[in-house]
Amino acid sequence: MCCKVILFYSILLYGIMFEHTVNTFLMKSNFMGKTIIISNRLPVKIAIKEGNYSFQPSEGGLATGLGSIYKNGNSVWLGWPGLFVDNEQQKKGIDKKLAELNLYPVYLTNEEISQYYEGFSNEIIWPVFHYMATYARYENAYWEYYNIVNKKFCDAFLKIYQPGDVVWIHDYHLMLLPKLIRTAQPLASIGFFQHIPFPSFELFRLLPWRSELLEGLLGADLIGFHTYDDARHFLGASSHILSLKSSLNTVLYDDRKVVVESFPMGIDDKKFSGLTNDLEVRRNIEGLKTTYKDLRLILTIDRLDYSKGILQRLQAFDLLLENRHDWREKVSLYMIVVPSRDSVTMYKELRNEIDKLVGNINARHRTNTWTPINYFYRSYPVEMLSALYQFADVCLVTPMRDGMNLVCKEFVASRINNDGVLILSEMAGAAKELIDSIIVNPNNTVEISHAMLTALNMPAEEQQRRMKRMKELVSKYNVHQWVAAFMNRLNEIEKPKQLEVSKYLNFFTGQYIRNRYVRAKKRLILLDYDGTLVNFSIDINAVSPDKELLDILQDLVDDEKNKVVIISGRQHTTMEAWFGKMDLDMVAEHGVWYKPSGGKWQEKNSV
C-alpha cells in the first residue's frame, strides 16, 4: 500500500497525544542534526578585486578559536562576510564560494553596519560591559537597528535550519537572537556564549533596554561565559531586573529552565607549539636576534581599544626607565597594536594618545643605539607572532577588563623551552586559570613597573616551574575541550527537555506537522492505546474507552485519507470488544495478534 507516513499530534487536530512517537522522532533528529554557529562575523574576510574573490582569516578571539574547529564536524557558520555588497550578481558569486567552506553570509547595509555594529554593539554594549559606562551613547536609532539586524540574522538562520539542528550563537552583537529563534522554532536546541565580560547589576541596569536584552538571551537553553563572576552577574541581573527565580546555575523563564555556566575558552595549543618548527618562523626569530642583540624584550600585543590598558602599560614602562637607569639600553618594549574601529572618534583619540606617549617616552630615553619602545600599528601574520612569542623574555597582558584574552595563552603554548614570564592583569578572564603568571592590577602603574623588574630578574628555574604548569593547563583546557564541554552540556540539557516535549508540541505541530497532515493524500496513523489514548496512572483493569474517545476515533476512521491502527498489549478479545465494529486495524498482545480492517484476528506465527 502506498501511504504517506506522518507523525501526528492530535491536541490540535483531534485531542489525542502521540507523545512517545514524537519524542522518538525528536531524539533521532537531534542525533542526526548539524551544528549551526552564528556570530557577527564569519571566520574569513572577503575582498573583491576585479571580480575575483580573496579570503583572509578574520581577526579576533572567536575567529581564532573556532576558525578551524567548525570544519572538522557537521557544522556550518552564519555571519557577516565583512564587506558591503549591493550587487546581486556579486552576492551569488560570494554565496557559492562561501558554501564550499560551509559558510553562509548575512549581508548588511552600510547603515546597518554603522548603527548596529559601530553604534549599539560598540558604543553602548562594549563600554558598559567593560565597566566604562561614561563612553556609552544611548541612541534610540542604535537600538532600532540592533533589532533589525538581529531579525535579519534570524531570517537567514531559518533558511538553513532543519529540525534536530543545534544552534550555537556567539557574543554581544546578537543578544536578541536566542529569543527570536525560540519564537520561530520552540523546540530548537540553542546555546549562547558571551565572549566579553558581563557587568555587575549596578552597571547593567544603566542600559535603557536592559529587560529586552536579558529576555533575548533567555531564549537559549544554555548561556555560557568565560568566568564564574560573569555567570553570577548575569544571574543577579535576571533576578533584580526580571524578578526571575534562580537555583544555583538555573533560571526559570517562560516555563523553561535556562542553565547559566562558565566555560573558560582555550586555544589550539598544538597549532602554536607546532609553529616552533616552521621554516618561516625560524627565519623571523633569526631576524629578531640580529635586530635586538643583547636586549631583553617585553612583548605586548593588543587590538586598539580603551579596555586594553595600553596607556597605563606605557606609563609603567616609562616609570621603570625613570627609576632604574641600570636597565636603560638593556630592555625594550615591543608593542603591537592591531588597527580596530578607526572610524569611531574615541578610538581615533586613543590612537593619538598612544602615538604621543610613545613619542614622548622615546624622545626622553632614546640613545643613538637604543630605542626604548618599538611600536607597530598593524597586524602581523601568525608566523611573525609565533617568532615573537618564542623570542620575547616577557609577555605583558594588562587589560582593564577582558572576557578571556587568548594572547597570554598563545604565548604560553609557544614556549618550547618552558622559559619566559607572563605578566597578566587580574581583570582578564585568563587570570582565573593562569595563576602562575605575575598577576597585577592594570590600574596600578607602580605595581606593573615592579612586575616588569620581577619578570626580568626571575631565575631560570622559577621561570620553568611556572611556565611548565601554565603550559600543561593551556594544553589540557584547549579550544577542543572548550567546544566539547559546551556542546556536551547543551546535549545534557536537551535530554530532559525532550522528555517534556509534549507541552511544546502544539507549536511544533502548528508549524510543521499540521501542514503536512493537511497536504497528505494518504496517512498512516499508529495509536498506542495505553501509552497515548489513556492515562498511565489509571488502573489497567479498569480502563475502557469512553464515548468521547470513541467519537474521536470514528472521526479519524471516517476520513477516507486515513488508515488507523491501534496498538496495545491487551488481549485481542478485549480489543475486539471495544473497537471491533470500527473500520480500523488492530495489533494486540504486543504484536502476537493482528486484525486487518474488515478481516479476522490472526496469530503472528500464522500470518
Secondary structure, DSSP 4 states (H G I P E B T S, - for coil): ----B----HHHHTS---HHHHHHHHHHHHHHPPEEEEEEE-SEEEEEETTEEEEEEPPSHHHHHHTTGGGGTTEEEEEE-SS----HHHHHHHHHHHHTTTEEE----HHHIIIIIIIIIIIIIHHHHTT-GGG----HHHHHHHHHHHHHHHHHHHHH--TT-EEEEESGGGTTHHHHHHHH-TT-EEEEE--S----HHHHTTSTTHHHHHHHHTTSSEEEESSHHHHHHHHHHHHHHH---EETTEEEETTEEEEEEE------HHHHHHGGG-HHHHHHHHHHHHHTTT-EEEEEEEES-GGG-HHHHHHHHHHHHHH-GGGTTTEEEEEEEE---TTSHHHHHHHHHHHHHHHHHHHHH-BTTB-SEEEEES---HHHHHHHHHH-SEEEE--SSBS--SHHHHHHHH-TTS--EEEEETTBGGGGT-TTSEEE-TT-HHHHHHHHHHHHH--HHHHHHHHHHHHHHHHHT-HHHHHHHHHHHHHHHHHHHHHTGGGGHHHHIIIIIHHHHHH-SSEEEEEEIIIIIS-TTS-GGG----HHHHHHHHHHHHSTTEEEEEE-SS-HHHHHHHHTTSSSEEEEGGGTEEE-TTS--EEGGG-
